[in-house]
């Protein structure tokens, strides 16, 4: 895939003097991923000099969005918008409190039209519709990861967490933990630890003991 994908993306992409080559390398490596995915992502991690967890996270984020911003640390970009990130914190809370992202978006619309001040969103006289850039298709790219898996390394190092957007991605990550002989410290869905029944279903093949 050509990066950037359009002329409109070019001005921002050109500002990334030190990161452009790495972004293109990430895209090239992720486009080469094949089955079995986890095995292929081990190769990507080796080439990119990162952990397999990072390669897995970036792979699924890129696969879902094809937005090259997910391949780098957005907070370090020269055009990083702090106010927009204040808004994303608010948006994440709505998503986690709602049954799904569409319900969260409807609640955001309701609050906006009711005149409520929304963090990170500039005041506007018109309250008939959300400002440009706050439509559902734009915000869905910044919805929070719903599955959080805590991993306890077998070598005694500090536990770490990985976010996954889908159950399929979570299952793939769990298989990676099993293969590495690490343990699963916790599994959370939408901010809450999942039930024993759901845990057993996910760990049916893993046979790992949850440690606290």
C-alpha positions as CSV (number, residue, x, y, z in Angstrom):
1,X,0.0,0.0,0.0
2,X,1.2,3.5,-0.8
3,X,1.9,5.7,2.2
4,X,0.6,8.3,2.5
5,X,-2.6,7.1,0.7
6,X,-3.8,10.5,-0.5
7,X,-2.6,14.0,-1.2
8,X,-4.5,15.3,1.8
9,X,-2.3,13.2,4.1
10,X,0.9,14.4,2.5
11,X,1.5,17.7,4.5
12,X,1.3,15.9,7.9
13,X,3.3,13.0,6.7
14,X,6.1,15.2,5.4
15,X,6.5,16.7,8.9
16,X,7.7,13.3,10.2
17,X,11.2,13.6,9.0
18,X,12.5,10.9,11.4
19,X,9.6,8.5,11.3
20,X,8.6,8.3,7.6
21,X,10.9,5.4,6.8
22,X,9.9,3.4,9.9
23,X,6.2,3.9,9.1
24,X,6.7,2.6,5.6
25,X,8.7,-0.3,6.9
26,X,6.0,-1.2,9.4
27,X,3.4,-1.2,6.6
28,X,5.6,-3.3,4.3
29,X,6.1,-5.9,7.1
30,X,2.5,-6.1,8.2
31,X,1.3,-6.6,4.6
32,X,3.5,-9.7,4.5
33,X,1.8,-11.3,7.5
34,X,0.4,-14.7,6.6
35,X,-1.0,-17.7,8.4
36,X,-0.2,-18.8,11.1
37,X,-0.5,-15.1,12.1
38,X,1.2,-15.3,15.5
39,X,4.2,-17.1,13.9
40,X,4.4,-14.5,11.2
41,X,4.2,-11.7,13.7
42,X,7.2,-13.1,15.5
43,X,9.1,-12.4,12.4
44,X,7.7,-8.9,12.2
45,X,8.7,-8.3,15.8
46,X,12.2,-9.4,15.1
47,X,12.6,-7.2,12.0
48,X,11.1,-4.2,13.7
49,X,13.0,-4.7,17.0
50,X,9.9,-4.8,19.2
51,X,8.1,-7.3,21.4
52,X,5.6,-9.7,19.8
53,X,2.8,-8.1,21.9
54,X,3.6,-4.8,20.2
55,X,3.6,-6.4,16.8
56,X,0.3,-8.1,17.5
57,X,-1.3,-4.8,18.7
58,X,0.0,-2.8,15.7
59,X,-1.1,-5.5,13.3
60,X,-4.7,-5.6,14.4
61,X,-4.9,-1.8,14.8
62,X,-3.5,-1.3,11.2
63,X,-5.8,-4.1,9.8
64,X,-8.9,-2.4,11.3
65,X,-8.1,1.2,10.3
66,X,-5.3,1.3,7.7
67,X,-4.4,4.6,9.5
68,X,-0.6,4.9,9.7
69,X,-0.9,6.9,12.9
70,X,-1.5,3.7,14.8
71,X,2.0,2.6,13.9
72,X,3.8,5.3,15.9
73,X,3.4,7.2,19.1
74,X,0.8,9.8,18.3
75,X,1.6,11.9,21.3
76,X,5.1,12.6,19.9
77,X,3.8,14.0,16.6
78,X,4.6,17.6,15.9
79,X,1.0,18.3,15.3
80,X,-0.3,16.5,18.4
81,X,-3.5,18.1,19.6
82,X,-3.7,18.1,23.4
83,X,-7.3,19.4,23.3
84,X,-8.3,16.5,21.0
85,X,-6.8,14.1,23.5
86,X,-8.8,15.6,26.3
87,X,-11.9,14.9,24.2
88,X,-10.7,11.3,23.5
89,X,-10.6,10.7,27.3
90,X,-14.2,11.8,27.5
91,X,-15.1,9.6,24.5
92,X,-13.5,6.6,26.0
93,X,-15.5,6.9,29.2
94,X,-18.7,7.1,27.2
95,X,-17.7,4.0,25.2
96,X,-16.9,2.0,28.3
97,X,-20.2,2.9,30.0
98,X,-22.3,2.1,26.9
99,X,-23.4,-1.2,25.5
100,X,-21.6,-0.5,22.3
101,X,-19.9,2.4,20.4
102,X,-23.0,3.4,18.5
103,X,-24.9,3.9,21.8
104,X,-21.9,6.0,23.1
105,X,-22.0,8.2,19.9
106,X,-25.8,8.8,20.3
107,X,-25.1,9.8,24.0
108,X,-22.4,12.2,22.8
109,X,-24.8,13.7,20.3
110,X,-27.5,14.0,23.0
111,X,-25.1,15.8,25.3
112,X,-23.9,18.1,22.6
113,X,-27.4,19.1,21.4
114,X,-28.4,19.7,25.0
115,X,-25.7,22.3,25.3
116,X,-23.4,20.4,27.7
117,X,-19.7,21.5,27.7
118,X,-17.6,18.6,26.4
119,X,-13.9,18.4,27.3
120,X,-11.6,19.1,24.4
121,X,-14.4,20.3,22.1
122,X,-14.4,24.0,21.2
123,X,-17.5,26.0,22.1
124,X,-19.8,26.5,19.1
125,X,-23.0,28.5,18.7
126,X,-24.7,25.9,16.5
127,X,-25.8,22.8,18.4
128,X,-27.7,21.1,15.6
129,X,-24.9,18.7,14.7
130,X,-21.4,17.8,15.9
131,X,-18.5,19.7,14.5
132,X,-16.5,18.4,11.6
133,X,-14.1,15.6,12.6
134,X,-16.5,14.4,15.3
135,X,-18.7,12.2,13.2
136,X,-19.1,8.5,14.0
137,X,-16.7,7.2,11.3
138,X,-13.9,9.4,12.6
139,X,-14.5,8.6,16.3
140,X,-14.8,4.9,15.9
141,X,-11.0,4.9,15.0
142,X,-10.4,6.2,18.5
143,X,-12.7,4.0,20.5
144,X,-11.0,2.3,23.5
145,X,-9.7,-1.2,23.3
146,X,-12.3,-3.4,25.0
147,X,-10.2,-6.4,26.0
148,X,-7.2,-5.8,28.4
149,X,-5.0,-8.8,29.1
150,X,-2.5,-8.7,31.9
151,X,0.5,-10.9,31.4
152,X,2.9,-12.2,34.1
153,X,6.3,-13.2,32.6
154,X,7.7,-16.5,33.6
155,X,11.1,-14.8,34.3
156,X,9.6,-12.8,37.2
157,X,9.6,-9.5,35.4
158,X,6.8,-6.9,36.1
159,X,3.4,-7.8,34.7
160,X,2.3,-5.9,31.6
161,X,-1.0,-5.3,29.8
162,X,-2.1,-5.5,26.2
163,X,-5.3,-4.0,24.7
164,X,-7.3,-5.9,22.1
165,X,-10.3,-4.5,20.2
166,X,-12.0,-7.9,19.4
167,X,-12.5,-11.3,21.0
168,X,-10.6,-12.8,18.1
169,X,-7.6,-10.6,18.8
170,X,-7.8,-11.4,22.5
171,X,-7.8,-15.1,21.8
172,X,-4.8,-14.8,19.5
173,X,-2.9,-12.9,22.2
174,X,-3.8,-15.5,24.8
175,X,-2.4,-18.2,22.5
176,X,0.8,-16.3,22.3
177,X,1.0,-16.2,26.1
178,X,0.5,-19.9,26.3
179,X,3.2,-20.6,23.8
180,X,5.7,-18.4,25.8
181,X,5.0,-20.2,29.1
182,X,4.0,-16.9,30.7
183,X,0.9,-16.6,32.9
184,X,-2.3,-14.6,32.6
185,X,-2.7,-12.3,35.6
186,X,-6.1,-10.9,34.6
187,X,-8.5,-10.5,31.7
188,X,-10.8,-7.5,31.6
189,X,-13.6,-6.6,29.2
190,X,-14.8,-3.0,29.1
191,X,-12.9,-2.2,32.3
192,X,-14.2,-5.1,34.3
193,X,-12.6,-8.5,35.0
194,X,-14.5,-11.1,33.1
195,X,-16.5,-13.9,34.9
196,X,-15.0,-17.3,35.6
197,X,-17.3,-18.8,32.9
198,X,-16.0,-16.5,30.3
199,X,-12.5,-16.9,31.4
200,X,-12.7,-20.7,31.1
201,X,-14.2,-20.4,27.7
202,X,-11.3,-18.2,26.5
203,X,-8.7,-20.4,28.3
204,X,-10.1,-23.7,27.2
205,X,-7.0,-24.5,25.2
206,X,-4.6,-22.4,27.2
207,X,-4.8,-24.3,30.5
208,X,-3.1,-21.4,32.3
209,X,-3.7,-20.5,35.9
210,X,-4.9,-17.0,36.6
211,X,-2.6,-15.4,39.3
212,X,-3.5,-12.3,41.4
